[in-house]
């Protein structure tokens, strides 16, 4: 019976370990999906920023034409250059936000994987201890042969015990030494 209890504890630990490995795999897949989502979002932000820049530059050229200014010369050229610098700054901010978000996803994944790994180790140790205990414990209802019985302390004869038994010298010495009556 103890063997089957130990085998059940080992099987339970193995199932728990496999579940933990699967959980780690799912965490990695979720982090990868989050990264892909964030990269796609960055591409959309870049497209929107580029369209806004094209629209703004188109408005600038139309305003310059309405004022009668020669295109791409002197001060209008500086306006266009400033617009391009602003767009590049916006792209830089988008890229740095993406980098920060990807790093944050990596840090969260590392923390979750470390926690899962720790739990996996605890489950393995606990399962090993349960298996050992189940294997070494006696079968319920069985009488172990190596434990002393109360009758080993008893000597037949007349004495204060039930049925007239007397206890051996060591037991009496201990009992008398620590008996509450010995303090009076």
C-alpha positions in Angstrom: 0.0 0.0 0.0 2.8 2.4 0.9 4.3 1.8 -2.6 1.1 2.9 -4.3 0.8 6.0 -2.1 4.4 6.9 -3.0 3.7 6.2 -6.7 0.6 8.4 -6.5 2.7 11.2 -5.0 5.3 10.9 -7.7 2.6 11.0 -10.4 1.0 14.0 -8.8 4.4 15.8 -8.7 5.1 14.9 -12.3 1.8 16.3 -13.4 2.4 19.5 -11.4 5.9 19.8 -12.9 4.5 19.4 -16.5 1.8 21.9 -15.8 4.5 24.4 -14.6 6.5 23.8 -17.8 3.4 24.4 -19.8 2.6 27.6 -17.8 6.2 28.9 -18.6 5.6 28.1 -22.3 2.3 30.0 -22.2 4.0 33.0 -20.5 6.6 33.2 -23.3 3.9 32.9 -26.0 1.9 35.7 -24.3 5.0 37.9 -24.1 5.8 37.3 -27.8 2.2 38.2 -28.7 2.4 41.4 -26.6 5.7 42.4 -28.4 4.2 41.8 -31.8 1.1 43.8 -30.9 3.3 46.7 -29.7 5.5 46.6 -32.9 2.3 46.7 -35.1 1.1 49.6 -33.0 4.4 51.4 -33.6 4.0 50.9 -37.4 0.6 52.4 -37.2 1.8 55.4 -35.2 4.6 55.9 -37.8 2.2 55.9 -40.7 -0.1 58.4 -38.9 2.8 60.7 -38.1 4.1 60.5 -41.7 0.6 61.3 -43.1 0.3 64.3 -40.7 3.7 65.5 -41.8 2.8 65.2 -45.5 -0.5 67.1 -44.9 1.3 69.8 -42.9 4.1 70.2 -45.6 1.4 70.4 -48.3 -0.3 73.2 -46.4 3.0 75.0 -46.0 3.7 74.8 -49.7 0.2 76.0 -50.5 0.6 79.0 -48.1 4.0 79.8 -49.7 2.4 79.7 -53.2 -0.4 82.0 -52.1 2.1 84.5 -50.7 4.0 84.5 -54.0 7.2 83.1 -52.5 9.6 81.0 -54.7 9.4 77.3 -53.6 12.3 75.8 -51.6 14.3 79.0 -51.3 15.4 81.1 -48.4 13.0 81.3 -45.4 10.4 78.8 -46.7 13.2 76.3 -47.0 13.9 76.8 -43.2 10.2 76.2 -42.5 10.2 72.9 -44.3 13.5 71.9 -42.6 11.9 72.7 -39.2 8.9 70.6 -40.1 11.1 67.7 -41.2 13.0 67.9 -37.9 9.7 67.9 -35.9 8.7 64.7 -37.8 12.0 63.0 -37.1 11.6 64.0 -33.4 8.2 62.4 -33.4 9.5 59.2 -35.0 12.3 59.1 -32.3 9.8 59.4 -29.5 7.7 56.6 -31.0 10.8 54.4 -31.3 11.9 55.1 -27.7 8.4 54.3 -26.4 8.5 51.0 -28.3 11.9 50.2 -26.9 10.7 50.9 -23.3 7.5 48.9 -23.8 9.5 45.9 -25.2 11.9 46.1 -22.3 9.0 46.2 -19.8 7.5 43.2 -21.4 10.8 41.3 -21.1 11.2 42.3 -17.5 7.7 41.1 -16.6 8.3 37.9 -18.5 11.6 37.3 -16.6 9.9 37.9 -13.3 7.0 35.6 -14.1 9.3 32.9 -15.3 11.5 33.2 -12.2 8.4 32.9 -10.0 7.2 29.8 -11.9 10.6 28.2 -11.7 10.7 28.8 -8.0 7.3 27.2 -7.6 8.4 24.3 -9.8 11.3 23.7 -7.5 9.2 23.9 -4.4 6.7 21.4 -5.9 9.5 19.0 -6.7 10.9 19.1 -3.2 7.4 18.8 -1.7 6.6 15.9 -4.0 9.8 14.1 -3.1 9.2 14.5 0.6 5.6 13.3 0.3 6.8 10.3 -1.8 9.5 9.4 0.7 7.1 9.8 3.7 4.4 7.7 1.9 6.9 5.0 1.1 8.4 4.8 4.5 5.1 5.1 6.5 3.6 1.8 7.7 0.5 0.5 6.1 -2.6 1.7 8.0 -3.9 -1.1 10.2 -0.7 -3.1 10.2 1.2 -3.7 13.4 4.9 -2.8 13.2 7.2 -5.4 14.6 10.1 -3.2 15.7 8.2 -0.9 18.2 8.3 -1.7 21.9 5.0 -2.5 23.4 3.9 -1.5 26.9 4.3 -5.0 28.1 8.1 -4.8 27.8 8.1 -2.4 30.7 6.1 -4.7 32.9 7.4 -7.6 34.9 5.1 -10.3 36.2 4.5 -10.5 39.8 2.8 -8.6 42.5 3.0 -4.8 42.4 1.0 -1.6 42.2 0.2 -2.0 38.5 -3.0 -3.5 37.1 -3.1 -7.3 37.5 -0.3 -7.1 40.1 2.6 -6.1 37.7 5.6 -4.3 38.9 7.7 -2.0 36.7 11.4 -2.5 36.2 13.9 -0.5 38.1 14.7 2.1 35.3 11.0 2.9 34.8 10.4 3.3 38.5 13.5 5.5 38.9 12.3 7.8 36.2 8.7 7.8 37.4 9.7 8.5 41.0 12.1 11.2 40.0 9.6 13.2 38.0 6.5 12.3 39.8 4.5 15.2 41.3 4.5 13.3 44.6 8.3 13.6 44.8 8.2 17.3 45.2 6.2 17.2 48.4 
